[in-house]
Amino acid sequence: MLYAILAYHVEDEVLSWTAEQDAAVVAKVIEVQAPLRASGQFGPAARLDETRKARTLRGPGAGMVLDGPFAETKEQLLGFHLMQCATEEEAIEAARKLRAVNPTAVYEIRPVKLYVPADGFGAT
């Protein structure tokens, strides 16, 4: 089963990191990803740009484009990891490994119902 591991964080905190602090966190995350990627479990991952650059499309017909996301939360969705895991417990363990190197982040683990492959991860 595919799982999306969604990475939430307080965006202002992440944006306050120096380039060196940011690079250190990214390097640790890449270290955690490496064995997962080697095992074939780890699919696409992305860091999203600032939420102020986000747009929301909603409404009937062609819809309207509105500035930004509208979640009333302290934390924002800043990235995701797509993983192939046999069980939910395996997906949770992968999220724990990611959180171990970025402990102020919050990770949501959610099964993926539909995946349209773009990079050879295969159809579901």
N, C-alpha and C positions, 0 to 999 in steps of 0.2 A: 504494500500500500504506500502511496505517496503521502508525505506529510509536509506541510509548510510550517516552518519555524519562523514566526514573525518577531522581529526585534524591536521592542519599544524602549524609549529612553526619554529623559527630559532633554529636549532639543537644545535649550539654552546652555545646558551643561556641556553637551558635546561640542557645540559651537565655540565654547570658551576654551577648549583644549588648545594648547600650542600645537604647531605642526609636529613637534617631536613627540608630544603625548599621544596625539592621534595616530602617528605612525607606529608607536609602540603597541597600542591596542590592536591596530590592524595586523601587525606582525604576529601577535599572539593568537588572534582569531585564525589567521592563515595556518599557523602551526596545528591548531585543533582540526581544521578542515582537511589537512593533508592525508592523515590515515583514513578518514571517512571517504575522501575522494578515491584513494587507492583501492578501497574495498568495493567501490562501485555504488556506494550508498548516496554519495553527495552529488547533487545536481546543481542547477544554476543558483547563484546567490547574487544579491545586489544591495548596494547601499543607496538609499533614496536621497535625492537632493532636499534642500530645505523645504519645510511645509509651506512657507510663505510663497514658494514658487508653484505650489500645487493648484490645480483647478478641479472643480467638481461640476460634472454634467448631470443635471436632473430636470425633471418636469416632463410634461407630455410632448408628443410630437418630436420636433428636432431638439427640444430641451433648451435650457439656458446654461451658459457657462458662468459659474460663480468663482470668485477668488477663494482659494484655499480649502482645506478640509474643515468639517464642521463638528468634529468630535469634541465633546466637553470633557476633556481629560487633561491631566497634568503631563502625561507622557504621550509622545507622538510615535507613530510607526515610522521607523527610520531605515528599515531594511528587512530582508527575508532570506531564508535558506530553503531550498527544496531538497528533500531527502527521500530515499527509498528505504523504508524500514519494514521489517516483517511484523512488528507489533507496535502498539502505542508505547509500551514500556521502552522499547529500543529508541523511539523518537524522543521520549522524555530524557533518556540518558544522553543522547546527542545534544539536546538543549542544555543539559547540565554541564557538559564539557565546554560548550560555547560560553555559558554564563560564568564558568570558573575563571575565564580570562577577561571577562567584562562584567564584573559582579554588580555594577549599578544598573545594568540593563534588565529588562523584563522580557521574557520569552513566552509567546503564546504558541502552543502546538496544536495544529488543526489539520485533520485529514483533508486531502485534496480530492474533490469529487470529480473534477474534469481537468485534464491536462492536455494541452495541444503542444506536442513536442516541437522545439525549434533547434535543439542541439544534440539530437541523438539519444536522449534519455529514454526514448521509446514511448509507444502509445499505451494508454491505460484504458 
